[in-house]
Each structure stands twice: as C-alpha cells, then as structure tokens.
Amino acid sequence: MSTSYTIAESAEYLQVSETFVHTMIDKGRLTLNGDGKVEQRQLDGLAELMEKLKGGGIAAMVGSIDQYL
C-alpha cells in the first residue's frame, strides 16, 4: 500500500504552496486518487524534476513559478 497526501501535505512535502500543487493537478502533472489524495510516487517524481531544474541553473524560475502560481 502506498502513502498518499492531502493537497496541504503535498505542498509541505514539496516545500511549495498549495496553489502550486493545485496548478500541477490542473496541468495533469499530479493526479488525485480515489481518496482525493496525491500518491507519494508522483510527489517524488515531481520533486526530482524540480531538483533537476534547479540544478540546471534555473532555480529563480522555479521559485517564481511557485510564487506566482
């Protein structure tokens, strides 16, 4: 059985705003399970992508996306 998180818990897990999590759901990057929660494997995948983007020298862009979304 996998671990799943509410929107608020997902935001805390990723260290982003709840609005950012909602945006990722709206864009299909994250999906809600039958309980209305996000599976940890999806959060881990998004966290990995975010780290790659930060490592690529565009941390400012990632930060501003979170700030404005």
PDB file of N, CA, C, O and CB in Angstrom:
ATOM      1  N   MET A   1       0.846  -1.180   0.000  1.00  0.00           N
ATOM      2  CA  MET A   1       0.000   0.000   0.000  1.00  0.00           C
ATOM      3  C   MET A   1       0.888   1.239   0.000  1.00  0.00           C
ATOM      4  O   MET A   1       1.809   1.350   0.810  1.00  0.00           O
ATOM      5  CB  MET A   1      -0.961   0.000   1.222  1.00  0.00           C
ATOM      6  N   SER A   2       0.615   2.153  -0.893  1.00  0.00           N
ATOM      7  CA  SER A   2       1.458   3.342  -0.995  1.00  0.00           C
ATOM      8  C   SER A   2       0.924   4.472  -0.123  1.00  0.00           C
ATOM      9  O   SER A   2      -0.254   4.506   0.234  1.00  0.00           O
ATOM     10  CB  SER A   2       1.553   3.804  -2.449  1.00  0.00           C
ATOM     11  N   THR A   3       1.811   5.380   0.205  1.00  0.00           N
ATOM     12  CA  THR A   3       1.458   6.534   1.010  1.00  0.00           C
ATOM     13  C   THR A   3       0.875   7.611   0.114  1.00  0.00           C
ATOM     14  O   THR A   3       1.355   7.831  -0.998  1.00  0.00           O
ATOM     15  CB  THR A   3       2.681   7.066   1.780  1.00  0.00           C
ATOM     16  N   SER A   4      -0.157   8.278   0.597  1.00  0.00           N
ATOM     17  CA  SER A   4      -0.751   9.372  -0.162  1.00  0.00           C
ATOM     18  C   SER A   4      -0.955  10.577   0.753  1.00  0.00           C
ATOM     19  O   SER A   4      -1.034  10.451   1.975  1.00  0.00           O
ATOM     20  CB  SER A   4      -2.094   8.936  -0.801  1.00  0.00           C
ATOM     21  N   TYR A   5      -1.037  11.744   0.124  1.00  0.00           N
ATOM     22  CA  TYR A   5      -1.041  13.002   0.865  1.00  0.00           C
ATOM     23  C   TYR A   5      -2.177  13.905   0.402  1.00  0.00           C
ATOM     24  O   TYR A   5      -2.548  13.909  -0.772  1.00  0.00           O
ATOM     25  CB  TYR A   5       0.300  13.719   0.706  1.00  0.00           C
ATOM     26  N   THR A   6      -2.719  14.667   1.340  1.00  0.00           N
ATOM     27  CA  THR A   6      -3.686  15.704   1.002  1.00  0.00           C
ATOM     28  C   THR A   6      -2.975  16.802   0.225  1.00  0.00           C
ATOM     29  O   THR A   6      -1.750  16.784   0.100  1.00  0.00           O
ATOM     30  CB  THR A   6      -4.368  16.277   2.278  1.00  0.00           C
ATOM     31  N   ILE A   7      -3.733  17.751  -0.294  1.00  0.00           N
ATOM     32  CA  ILE A   7      -3.133  18.888  -1.005  1.00  0.00           C
ATOM     33  C   ILE A   7      -2.168  19.619  -0.078  1.00  0.00           C
ATOM     34  O   ILE A   7      -1.034  19.905  -0.462  1.00  0.00           O
ATOM     35  CB  ILE A   7      -4.231  19.862  -1.527  1.00  0.00           C
ATOM     36  N   ALA A   8      -2.608  19.921   1.135  1.00  0.00           N
ATOM     37  CA  ALA A   8      -1.759  20.644   2.089  1.00  0.00           C
ATOM     38  C   ALA A   8      -0.499  19.844   2.422  1.00  0.00           C
ATOM     39  O   ALA A   8       0.597  20.402   2.473  1.00  0.00           O
ATOM     40  CB  ALA A   8      -2.543  20.951   3.379  1.00  0.00           C
ATOM     41  N   GLU A   9      -0.653  18.550   2.645  1.00  0.00           N
ATOM     42  CA  GLU A   9       0.500  17.708   2.953  1.00  0.00           C
ATOM     43  C   GLU A   9       1.440  17.615   1.751  1.00  0.00           C
ATOM     44  O   GLU A   9       2.661  17.594   1.911  1.00  0.00           O
ATOM     45  CB  GLU A   9       0.040  16.303   3.380  1.00  0.00           C
ATOM     46  N   SER A  10       0.870  17.560   0.552  1.00  0.00           N
ATOM     47  CA  SER A  10       1.679  17.515  -0.669  1.00  0.00           C
ATOM     48  C   SER A  10       2.509  18.779  -0.807  1.00  0.00           C
ATOM     49  O   SER A  10       3.688  18.722  -1.155  1.00  0.00           O
ATOM     50  CB  SER A  10       0.788  17.331  -1.906  1.00  0.00           C
ATOM     51  N   ALA A  11       1.891  19.921  -0.535  1.00  0.00           N
ATOM     52  CA  ALA A  11       2.604  21.196  -0.614  1.00  0.00           C
ATOM     53  C   ALA A  11       3.753  21.221   0.390  1.00  0.00           C
ATOM     54  O   ALA A  11       4.857  21.659   0.067  1.00  0.00           O
ATOM     55  CB  ALA A  11       1.642  22.378  -0.357  1.00  0.00           C
ATOM     56  N   GLU A  12       3.493  20.756   1.589  1.00  0.00           N
ATOM     57  CA  GLU A  12       4.541  20.710   2.611  1.00  0.00           C
ATOM     58  C   GLU A  12       5.653  19.739   2.193  1.00  0.00           C
ATOM     59  O   GLU A  12       6.835  20.037   2.363  1.00  0.00           O
ATOM     60  CB  GLU A  12       3.947  20.292   3.979  1.00  0.00           C
ATOM     61  N   TYR A  13       5.280  18.606   1.660  1.00  0.00           N
ATOM     62  CA  TYR A  13       6.245  17.592   1.215  1.00  0.00           C
ATOM     63  C   TYR A  13       7.174  18.161   0.148  1.00  0.00           C
ATOM     64  O   TYR A  13       8.381  17.919   0.175  1.00  0.00           O
ATOM     65  CB  TYR A  13       5.513  16.349   0.670  1.00  0.00           C
ATOM     66  N   LEU A  14       6.604  18.921  -0.794  1.00  0.00           N
ATOM     67  CA  LEU A  14       7.379  19.506  -1.888  1.00  0.00           C
ATOM     68  C   LEU A  14       8.003  20.851  -1.530  1.00  0.00           C
ATOM     69  O   LEU A  14       8.846  21.362  -2.268  1.00  0.00           O
ATOM     70  CB  LEU A  14       6.503  19.669  -3.097  1.00  0.00           C
ATOM     71  N   GLN A  15       7.589  21.427  -0.396  1.00  0.00           N
ATOM     72  CA  GLN A  15       8.029  22.755   0.040  1.00  0.00           C
ATOM     73  C   GLN A  15       7.620  23.818  -0.980  1.00  0.00           C
ATOM     74  O   GLN A  15       8.421  24.659  -1.390  1.00  0.00           O
ATOM     75  CB  GLN A  15       9.559  22.777   0.251  1.00  0.00           C
ATOM     76  N   VAL A  16       6.354  23.753  -1.372  1.00  0.00           N
ATOM     77  CA  VAL A  16       5.762  24.717  -2.300  1.00  0.00           C
ATOM     78  C   VAL A  16       4.407  25.140  -1.743  1.00  0.00           C
ATOM     79  O   VAL A  16       3.972  24.640  -0.706  1.00  0.00           O
ATOM     80  CB  VAL A  16       5.617  24.111  -3.745  1.00  0.00           C
ATOM     81  N   SER A  17       3.754  26.049  -2.425  1.00  0.00           N
ATOM     82  CA  SER A  17       2.429  26.483  -1.986  1.00  0.00           C
ATOM     83  C   SER A  17       1.359  25.478  -2.405  1.00  0.00           C
ATOM     84  O   SER A  17       1.568  24.678  -3.316  1.00  0.00           O
ATOM     85  CB  SER A  17       2.105  27.869  -2.557  1.00  0.00           C
ATOM     86  N   GLU A  18       0.221  25.529  -1.735  1.00  0.00           N
ATOM     87  CA  GLU A  18      -0.911  24.692  -2.130  1.00  0.00           C
ATOM     88  C   GLU A  18      -1.387  25.072  -3.527  1.00  0.00           C
ATOM     89  O   GLU A  18      -1.845  24.215  -4.283  1.00  0.00           O
ATOM     90  CB  GLU A  18      -2.065  24.823  -1.115  1.00  0.00           C
ATOM     91  N   THR A  19      -1.284  26.338  -3.870  1.00  0.00           N
ATOM     92  CA  THR A  19      -1.668  26.799  -5.200  1.00  0.00           C
ATOM     93  C   THR A  19      -0.828  26.112  -6.266  1.00  0.00           C
ATOM     94  O   THR A  19      -1.343  25.731  -7.317  1.00  0.00           O
ATOM     95  CB  THR A  19      -1.522  28.322  -5.307  1.00  0.00           C
ATOM     96  N   PHE A  20       0.456  25.955  -6.000  1.00  0.00           N
ATOM     97  CA  PHE A  20       1.343  25.270  -6.945  1.00  0.00           C
ATOM     98  C   PHE A  20       0.892  23.824  -7.131  1.00  0.00           C
ATOM     99  O   PHE A  20       0.869  23.326  -8.257  1.00  0.00           O
ATOM    100  CB  PHE A  20       2.813  25.319  -6.455  1.00  0.00           C
ATOM    101  N   VAL A  21       0.537  23.147  -6.048  1.00  0.00           N
ATOM    102  CA  VAL A  21       0.067  21.761  -6.138  1.00  0.00           C
ATOM    103  C   VAL A  21      -1.215  21.710  -6.961  1.00  0.00           C
ATOM    104  O   VAL A  21      -1.364  20.841  -7.819  1.00  0.00           O
ATOM    105  CB  VAL A  21      -0.169  21.160  -4.724  1.00  0.00           C
ATOM    106  N   HIS A  22      -2.140  22.629  -6.708  1.00  0.00           N
ATOM    107  CA  HIS A  22      -3.382  22.679  -7.494  1.00  0.00           C
ATOM    108  C   HIS A  22      -3.074  22.892  -8.978  1.00  0.00           C
ATOM    109  O   HIS A  22      -3.707  22.283  -9.840  1.00  0.00           O
ATOM    110  CB  HIS A  22      -4.308  23.807  -6.975  1.00  0.00           C
ATOM    111  N   THR A  23      -2.114  23.746  -9.268  1.00  0.00           N
ATOM    112  CA  THR A  23      -1.734  24.002 -10.659  1.00  0.00           C
ATOM    113  C   THR A  23      -1.179  22.744 -11.301  1.00  0.00           C
ATOM    114  O   THR A  23      -1.504  22.441 -12.449  1.00  0.00           O
ATOM    115  CB  THR A  23      -0.701  25.136 -10.741  1.00  0.00           C
ATOM    116  N   MET A  24      -0.350  22.010 -10.580  1.00  0.00           N
ATOM    117  CA  MET A  24       0.211  20.776 -11.114  1.00  0.00           C
ATOM    118  C   MET A  24      -0.889  19.731 -11.355  1.00  0.00           C
ATOM    119  O   MET A  24      -0.797  18.932 -12.287  1.00  0.00           O
ATOM    120  CB  MET A  24       1.276  20.219 -10.155  1.00  0.00           C
ATOM    121  N   ILE A  25      -1.916  19.741 -10.520  1.00  0.00           N
ATOM    122  CA  ILE A  25      -3.070  18.847 -10.718  1.00  0.00           C
ATOM    123  C   ILE A  25      -3.842  19.293 -11.956  1.00  0.00           C
ATOM    124  O   ILE A  25      -4.194  18.467 -12.799  1.00  0.00           O
ATOM    125  CB  ILE A  25      -4.003  18.843  -9.459  1.00  0.00           C
ATOM    126  N   ASP A  26      -4.106  20.590 -12.069  1.00  0.00           N
ATOM    127  CA  ASP A  26      -4.840  21.130 -13.221  1.00  0.00           C
ATOM    128  C   ASP A  26      -4.123  20.818 -14.536  1.00  0.00           C
ATOM    129  O   ASP A  26      -4.766  20.581 -15.559  1.00  0.00           O
ATOM    130  CB  ASP A  26      -5.022  22.649 -13.071  1.00  0.00           C
ATOM    131  N   LYS A  27      -2.792  20.820 -14.503  1.00  0.00           N
ATOM    132  CA  LYS A  27      -1.996  20.575 -15.710  1.00  0.00           C
ATOM    133  C   LYS A  27      -1.748  19.085 -15.945  1.00  0.00           C
ATOM    134  O   LYS A  27      -1.126  18.712 -16.939  1.00  0.00           O
ATOM    135  CB  LYS A  27      -0.665  21.306 -15.614  1.00  0.00           C
ATOM    136  N   GLY A  28      -2.228  18.234 -15.039  1.00  0.00           N
ATOM    137  CA  GLY A  28      -2.074  16.799 -15.205  1.00  0.00           C
ATOM    138  C   GLY A  28      -0.741  16.244 -14.752  1.00  0.00           C
ATOM    139  O   GLY A  28      -0.462  15.062 -14.956  1.00  0.00           O
ATOM    140  N   ARG A  29       0.085  17.074 -14.143  1.00  0.00           N
ATOM    141  CA  ARG A  29       1.394  16.619 -13.653  1.00  0.00           C
ATOM    142  C   ARG A  29       1.225  15.753 -12.412  1.00  0.00           C
ATOM    143  O   ARG A  29       2.001  14.826 -12.181  1.00  0.00           O
ATOM    144  CB  ARG A  29       2.311  17.823 -13.340  1.00  0.00           C
ATOM    145  N   LEU A  30       0.204  16.060 -11.617  1.00  0.00           N
ATOM    146  CA  LEU A  30      -0.182  15.260 -10.461  1.00  0.00           C
ATOM    147  C   LEU A  30      -1.650  14.882 -10.631  1.00  0.00           C
ATOM    148  O   LEU A  30      -2.424  15.635 -11.223  1.00  0.00           O
ATOM    149  CB  LEU A  30       0.059  16.036  -9.112  1.00  0.00           C
ATOM    150  N   THR A  31      -2.028  13.722 -10.115  1.00  0.00           N
ATOM    151  CA  THR A  31      -3.431  13.323 -10.149  1.00  0.00           C
ATOM    152  C   THR A  31      -3.862  12.901  -8.756  1.00  0.00           C
ATOM    153  O   THR A  31      -3.052  12.445  -7.949  1.00  0.00           O
ATOM    154  CB  THR A  31      -3.662  12.175 -11.166  1.00  0.00           C
ATOM    155  N   LEU A  32      -5.140  13.061  -8.490  1.00  0.00           N
ATOM    156  CA  LEU A  32      -5.689  12.660  -7.203  1.00  0.00           C
ATOM    157  C   LEU A  32      -6.189  11.221  -7.302  1.00  0.00           C
ATOM    158  O   LEU A  32      -6.749  10.818  -8.322  1.00  0.00           O
ATOM    159  CB  LEU A  32      -6.833  13.617  -6.762  1.00  0.00           C
ATOM    160  N   ASN A  33      -5.983  10.459  -6.244  1.00  0.00           N
ATOM    161  CA  ASN A  33      -6.502   9.094  -6.213  1.00  0.00           C
ATOM    162  C   ASN A  33      -7.971   9.118  -5.784  1.00  0.00           C
ATOM    163  O   ASN A  33      -8.560  10.190  -5.648  1.00  0.00           O
ATOM    164  CB  ASN A  33      -5.661   8.204  -5.252  1.00  0.00           C
ATOM    165  N   GLY A  34      -8.550   7.966  -5.577  1.00  0.00           N
ATOM    166  CA  GLY A  34      -9.956   7.860  -5.196  1.00  0.00           C
ATOM    167  C   GLY A  34     -10.288   8.526  -3.875  1.00  0.00           C
ATOM    168  O   GLY A  34     -11.443   8.866  -3.621  1.00  0.00           O
ATOM    169  N   ASP A  35      -9.287   8.712  -3.036  1.00  0.00           N
ATOM    170  CA  ASP A  35      -9.480   9.376  -1.742  1.00  0.00           C
ATOM    171  C   ASP A  35      -9.241  10.875  -1.826  1.00  0.00           C
ATOM    172  O   ASP A  35      -9.310  11.577  -0.817  1.00  0.00           O
ATOM    173  CB  ASP A  35      -8.556   8.771  -0.701  1.00  0.00           C
ATOM    174  N   GLY A  36      -8.955  11.373  -3.047  1.00  0.00           N
ATOM    175  CA  GLY A  36      -8.685  12.797  -3.213  1.00  0.00           C
ATOM    176  C   GLY A  36      -7.303  13.204  -2.745  1.00  0.00           C
ATOM    177  O   GLY A  36      -7.070  14.359  -2.386  1.00  0.00           O
ATOM    178  N   LYS A  37      -6.384  12.243  -2.752  1.00  0.00           N
ATOM    179  CA  LYS A  37      -5.014  12.496  -2.302  1.00  0.00           C
ATOM    180  C   LYS A  37      -4.030  12.208  -3.433  1.00  0.00           C
ATOM    181  O   LYS A  37      -4.372  11.568  -4.428  1.00  0.00           O
ATOM    182  CB  LYS A  37      -4.677  11.635  -1.059  1.00  0.00           C
ATOM    183  N   VAL A  38      -2.800  12.697  -3.258  1.00  0.00           N
ATOM    184  CA  VAL A  38      -1.733  12.500  -4.229  1.00  0.00           C
ATOM    185  C   VAL A  38      -0.808  11.392  -3.719  1.00  0.00           C
ATOM    186  O   VAL A  38      -0.402  11.395  -2.557  1.00  0.00           O
ATOM    187  CB  VAL A  38      -0.942  13.828  -4.474  1.00  0.00           C
ATOM    188  N   GLU A  39      -0.484  10.454  -4.598  1.00  0.00           N
ATOM    189  CA  GLU A  39       0.409   9.350  -4.225  1.00  0.00           C
ATOM    190  C   GLU A  39       1.851   9.856  -4.089  1.00  0.00           C
ATOM    191  O   GLU A  39       2.295  10.718  -4.848  1.00  0.00           O
ATOM    192  CB  GLU A  39       0.335   8.206  -5.278  1.00  0.00           C
ATOM    193  N   GLN A  40       2.554   9.313  -3.125  1.00  0.00           N
ATOM    194  CA  GLN A  40       3.929   9.734  -2.861  1.00  0.00           C
ATOM    195  C   GLN A  40       4.827   9.559  -4.082  1.00  0.00           C
ATOM    196  O   GLN A  40       5.706  10.391  -4.309  1.00  0.00           O
ATOM    197  CB  GLN A  40       4.496   8.952  -1.690  1.00  0.00           C
ATOM    198  N   ARG A  41       4.637   8.512  -4.869  1.00  0.00           N
ATOM    199  CA  ARG A  41       5.487   8.284  -6.047  1.00  0.00           C
ATOM    200  C   ARG A  41       5.380   9.443  -7.032  1.00  0.00           C
ATOM    201  O   ARG A  41       6.363   9.788  -7.687  1.00  0.00           O
ATOM    202  CB  ARG A  41       5.102   6.966  -6.745  1.00  0.00           C
ATOM    203  N   GLN A  42       4.192  10.053  -7.145  1.00  0.00           N
ATOM    204  CA  GLN A  42       4.031  11.208  -8.016  1.00  0.00           C
ATOM    205  C   GLN A  42       4.774  12.416  -7.457  1.00  0.00           C
ATOM    206  O   GLN A  42       5.423  13.157  -8.196  1.00  0.00           O
ATOM    207  CB  GLN A  42       2.548  11.536  -8.199  1.00  0.00           C
ATOM    208  N   LEU A  43       4.670  12.604  -6.143  1.00  0.00           N
ATOM    209  CA  LEU A  43       5.365  13.723  -5.499  1.00  0.00           C
ATOM    210  C   LEU A  43       6.873  13.557  -5.634  1.00  0.00           C
ATOM    211  O   LEU A  43       7.588  14.529  -5.877  1.00  0.00           O
ATOM    212  CB  LEU A  43       4.970  13.828  -4.009  1.00  0.00           C
ATOM    213  N   ASP A  44       7.353  12.338  -5.478  1.00  0.00           N
ATOM    214  CA  ASP A  44       8.788  12.087  -5.620  1.00  0.00           C
ATOM    215  C   ASP A  44       9.255  12.388  -7.040  1.00  0.00           C
ATOM    216  O   ASP A  44      10.332  12.952  -7.237  1.00  0.00           O
ATOM    217  CB  ASP A  44       9.118  10.632  -5.253  1.00  0.00           C
ATOM    218  N   GLY A  45       8.445  12.011  -8.029  1.00  0.00           N
ATOM    219  CA  GLY A  45       8.794  12.293  -9.418  1.00  0.00           C
ATOM    220  C   GLY A  45       8.850  13.777  -9.701  1.00  0.00           C
ATOM    221  O   GLY A  45       9.764  14.249 -10.377  1.00  0.00           O
ATOM    222  N   LEU A  46       7.875  14.521  -9.187  1.00  0.00           N
ATOM    223  CA  LEU A  46       7.864  15.971  -9.377  1.00  0.00           C
ATOM    224  C   LEU A  46       9.019  16.616  -8.621  1.00  0.00           C
ATOM    225  O   LEU A  46       9.648  17.545  -9.129  1.00  0.00           O
ATOM    226  CB  LEU A  46       6.524  16.569  -8.914  1.00  0.00           C
ATOM    227  N   ALA A  47       9.302  16.141  -7.428  1.00  0.00           N
ATOM    228  CA  ALA A  47      10.423  16.685  -6.651  1.00  0.00           C
ATOM    229  C   ALA A  47      11.737  16.465  -7.398  1.00  0.00           C
ATOM    230  O   ALA A  47      12.599  17.343  -7.409  1.00  0.00           O
ATOM    231  CB  ALA A  47      10.486  16.030  -5.247  1.00  0.00           C
ATOM    232  N   GLU A  48      11.889  15.306  -8.015  1.00  0.00           N
ATOM    233  CA  GLU A  48      13.104  15.016  -8.784  1.00  0.00           C
ATOM    234  C   GLU A  48      13.233  15.967  -9.971  1.00  0.00           C
ATOM    235  O   GLU A  48      14.317  16.481 -10.243  1.00  0.00           O
ATOM    236  CB  GLU A  48      13.097  13.554  -9.274  1.00  0.00           C
ATOM    237  N   LEU A  49      12.135  16.197 -10.670  1.00  0.00           N
ATOM    238  CA  LEU A  49      12.147  17.129 -11.791  1.00  0.00           C
ATOM    239  C   LEU A  49      12.497  18.536 -11.329  1.00  0.00           C
ATOM    240  O   LEU A  49      13.284  19.224 -11.979  1.00  0.00           O
ATOM    241  CB  LEU A  49      10.793  17.129 -12.496  1.00  0.00           C
ATOM    242  N   MET A  50      11.925  18.964 -10.224  1.00  0.00           N
ATOM    243  CA  MET A  50      12.201  20.297  -9.699  1.00  0.00           C
ATOM    244  C   MET A  50      13.677  20.435  -9.332  1.00  0.00           C
ATOM    245  O   MET A  50      14.279  21.483  -9.570  1.00  0.00           O
ATOM    246  CB  MET A  50      11.318  20.588  -8.474  1.00  0.00           C
ATOM    247  N   GLU A  51      14.259  19.394  -8.760  1.00  0.00           N
ATOM    248  CA  GLU A  51      15.684  19.427  -8.405  1.00  0.00           C
ATOM    249  C   GLU A  51      16.556  19.509  -9.651  1.00  0.00           C
ATOM    250  O   GLU A  51      17.557  20.224  -9.666  1.00  0.00           O
ATOM    251  CB  GLU A  51      16.062  18.186  -7.581  1.00  0.00           C
ATOM    252  N   LYS A  52      16.178  18.781 -10.688  1.00  0.00           N
ATOM    253  CA  LYS A  52      16.932  18.844 -11.944  1.00  0.00           C
ATOM    254  C   LYS A  52      16.880  20.251 -12.525  1.00  0.00           C
ATOM    255  O   LYS A  52      17.886  20.764 -13.015  1.00  0.00           O
ATOM    256  CB  LYS A  52      16.381  17.824 -12.964  1.00  0.00           C
ATOM    257  N   LEU A  53      15.709  20.871 -12.471  1.00  0.00           N
ATOM    258  CA  LEU A  53      15.576  22.232 -12.983  1.00  0.00           C
ATOM    259  C   LEU A  53      16.429  23.202 -12.178  1.00  0.00           C
ATOM    260  O   LEU A  53      17.094  24.075 -12.738  1.00  0.00           O
ATOM    261  CB  LEU A  53      14.110  22.673 -12.958  1.00  0.00           C
ATOM    262  N   LYS A  54      16.403  23.040 -10.866  1.00  0.00           N
ATOM    263  CA  LYS A  54      17.230  23.900 -10.012  1.00  0.00           C
ATOM    264  C   LYS A  54      18.704  23.678 -10.312  1.00  0.00           C
ATOM    265  O   LYS A  54      19.475  24.634 -10.384  1.00  0.00           O
ATOM    266  CB  LYS A  54      16.942  23.630  -8.520  1.00  0.00           C
ATOM    267  N   GLY A  55      19.097  22.424 -10.487  1.00  0.00           N
ATOM    268  CA  GLY A  55      20.485  22.094 -10.787  1.00  0.00           C
ATOM    269  C   GLY A  55      20.915  22.605 -12.144  1.00  0.00           C
ATOM    270  O   GLY A  55      22.109  22.769 -12.393  1.00  0.00           O
ATOM    271  N   GLY A  56      19.965  22.858 -13.023  1.00  0.00           N
ATOM    272  CA  GLY A  56      20.261  23.367 -14.350  1.00  0.00           C
ATOM    273  C   GLY A  56      20.430  24.870 -14.387  1.00  0.00           C
ATOM    274  O   GLY A  56      20.537  25.450 -15.467  1.00  0.00           O
ATOM    275  N   GLY A  57      20.457  25.511 -13.240  1.00  0.00           N
ATOM    276  CA  GLY A  57      20.689  26.948 -13.196  1.00  0.00           C
ATOM    277  C   GLY A  57      19.447  27.797 -13.347  1.00  0.00           C
ATOM    278  O   GLY A  57      19.544  28.999 -13.593  1.00  0.00           O
ATOM    279  N   ILE A  58      18.282  27.191 -13.205  1.00  0.00           N
ATOM    280  CA  ILE A  58      17.074  27.991 -13.352  1.00  0.00           C
ATOM    281  C   ILE A  58      16.240  27.969 -12.061  1.00  0.00           C
ATOM    282  O   ILE A  58      15.010  27.956 -12.096  1.00  0.00           O
ATOM    283  CB  ILE A  58      16.238  27.478 -14.537  1.00  0.00           C
ATOM    284  N   ALA A  59      16.944  27.964 -10.932  1.00  0.00           N
ATOM    285  CA  ALA A  59      16.265  27.965  -9.638  1.00  0.00           C
ATOM    286  C   ALA A  59      15.363  29.183  -9.487  1.00  0.00           C
ATOM    287  O   ALA A  59      14.294  29.099  -8.882  1.00  0.00           O
ATOM    288  CB  ALA A  59      17.286  27.927  -8.504  1.00  0.00           C
ATOM    289  N   ALA A  60      15.789  30.303 -10.032  1.00  0.00           N
ATOM    290  CA  ALA A  60      14.971  31.517  -9.930  1.00  0.00           C
ATOM    291  C   ALA A  60      13.637  31.332 -10.622  1.00  0.00           C
ATOM    292  O   ALA A  60      12.612  31.807 -10.132  1.00  0.00           O
ATOM    293  CB  ALA A  60      15.706  32.717 -10.530  1.00  0.00           C
ATOM    294  N   MET A  61      13.637  30.642 -11.765  1.00  0.00           N
ATOM    295  CA  MET A  61      12.393  30.401 -12.485  1.00  0.00           C
ATOM    296  C   MET A  61      11.485  29.490 -11.697  1.00  0.00           C
ATOM    297  O   MET A  61      10.284  29.744 -11.601  1.00  0.00           O
ATOM    298  CB  MET A  61      12.669  29.803 -13.854  1.00  0.00           C
ATOM    299  N   VAL A  62      12.034  28.434 -11.131  1.00  0.00           N
ATOM    300  CA  VAL A  62      11.229  27.513 -10.329  1.00  0.00           C
ATOM    301  C   VAL A  62      10.640  28.245  -9.130  1.00  0.00           C
ATOM    302  O   VAL A  62       9.472  28.051  -8.796  1.00  0.00           O
ATOM    303  CB  VAL A  62      12.075  26.308  -9.863  1.00  0.00           C
ATOM    304  N   GLY A  63      11.441  29.081  -8.485  1.00  0.00           N
ATOM    305  CA  GLY A  63      10.951  29.856  -7.347  1.00  0.00           C
ATOM    306  C   GLY A  63       9.855  30.817  -7.734  1.00  0.00           C
ATOM    307  O   GLY A  63       8.882  30.975  -6.996  1.00  0.00           O
ATOM    308  N   SER A  64       9.990  31.462  -8.871  1.00  0.00           N
ATOM    309  CA  SER A  64       8.963  32.421  -9.275  1.00  0.00           C
ATOM    310  C   SER A  64       7.712  31.720  -9.734  1.00  0.00           C
ATOM    311  O   SER A  64       6.621  32.268  -9.575  1.00  0.00           O
ATOM    312  CB  SER A  64       9.477  33.326 -10.373  1.00  0.00           C
ATOM    313  N   ILE A  65       7.816  30.529 -10.300  1.00  0.00           N
ATOM    314  CA  ILE A  65       6.616  29.768 -10.664  1.00  0.00           C
ATOM    315  C   ILE A  65       5.811  29.496  -9.409  1.00  0.00           C
ATOM    316  O   ILE A  65       4.597  29.699  -9.386  1.00  0.00           O
ATOM    317  CB  ILE A  65       6.982  28.435 -11.383  1.00  0.00           C
ATOM    318  N   ASP A  66       6.491  29.033  -8.359  1.00  0.00           N
ATOM    319  CA  ASP A  66       5.802  28.741  -7.103  1.00  0.00           C
ATOM    320  C   ASP A  66       5.209  30.015  -6.507  1.00  0.00           C
ATOM    321  O   ASP A  66       4.102  29.987  -5.970  1.00  0.00           O
ATOM    322  CB  ASP A  66       6.765  28.082  -6.101  1.00  0.00           C
ATOM    323  N   GLN A  67       5.915  31.100  -6.593  1.00  0.00           N
ATOM    324  CA  GLN A  67       5.454  32.349  -6.005  1.00  0.00           C
ATOM    325  C   GLN A  67       4.198  32.874  -6.701  1.00  0.00           C
ATOM    326  O   GLN A  67       3.291  33.375  -6.037  1.00  0.00           O
ATOM    327  CB  GLN A  67       6.556  33.392  -6.069  1.00  0.00           C
ATOM    328  N   TYR A  68       4.136  32.765  -8.017  1.00  0.00           N
ATOM    329  CA  TYR A  68       3.029  33.358  -8.768  1.00  0.00           C
ATOM    330  C   TYR A  68       1.901  32.410  -9.072  1.00  0.00           C
ATOM    331  O   TYR A  68       0.826  32.854  -9.475  1.00  0.00           O
ATOM    332  CB  TYR A  68       3.531  33.911 -10.031  1.00  0.00           C
ATOM    333  N   LEU A  69       2.107  31.096  -8.893  1.00  0.00           N
ATOM    334  CA  LEU A  69       1.038  30.137  -9.156  1.00  0.00           C
ATOM    335  C   LEU A  69       0.476  29.740  -7.855  1.00  0.00           C
ATOM    336  O   LEU A  69      -0.450  28.931  -7.804  1.00  0.00           O
ATOM    337  CB  LEU A  69       1.523  28.911  -9.943  1.00  0.00           C
TER     338      LEU A  69
END
